[in-house]
Amino acid sequence: MPRYWVIGGEYKTTDFRDMANGKGPLRFGPFETYEQAKSAWQAQSWANVDSCHHRFTIVKDEGARDGDKSAA
């Protein structure tokens, strides 16, 4: 069963290649449905709506196995 993650955060520039301050991306999840992930994505996106350096995306984890709760 696929799981969904919301991944992103603050980037150095609007080319969205390198994270700000050398930090890694933030992860939220896993979520069992796309709708749950979309809700989390919206919350993070709206919380940072005034910052052009923030970006979040929904990632589908096809390799997840039932009962596996480890990070993608």
Number of C-alpha atoms within 10 A of each C-alpha: 11 15 21 23 25 25 18 21 21 22 22 14 13 12 8 15 9 15 18 16 9 9 11 14 17 12 16 17 17 21 18 13 14 16 11 16 23 17 12 19 21 16 12 20 18 11 11 16 13 9 12 11 17 21 19 19 17 18 15 18 16 11 11 17 12 9 7 9 11 8 11 16
